[in-house]
Amino acid sequence: FFFFFQAEDGIRDAQESRGLGDVYKRQVGGLGILSVIGSVIILVYAVLSYIFNLNSLSPGWTSIMVTITFIGGIVLLSLWITAEYIARIYDDTKPVSYTHLTLPTKRIV
């Protein structure tokens, strides 16, 4: 869990967006979070259905859906964190352009 919190600190920094790739990475992360939350909701529904004998679920449907959505969500979250990490490495290793530097406006005597 230690590495997850380090990655989360890197994701929630105050940097400006690096373009459309950031949008896609955030969409993958959001979809992963929604998938994990969806699997928890399906699990709660299945448990309540079992407790109150609603029996509206087909046998085996619950275990398959919870497993697929949870593992899919974890994979998407891992992909998001990996993509953020690779993007940071790419930004740190780009050559520095000195064309954006400005010269002093006052005369040096």
Summary of the structure (lengths in Angstrom):
residues: 109
radius of gyration: 22.9
end to end distance: 58.1
largest distance: 89.7
contacts: 231
relative contact order: 0.15
helix: 72%
strand: 0%
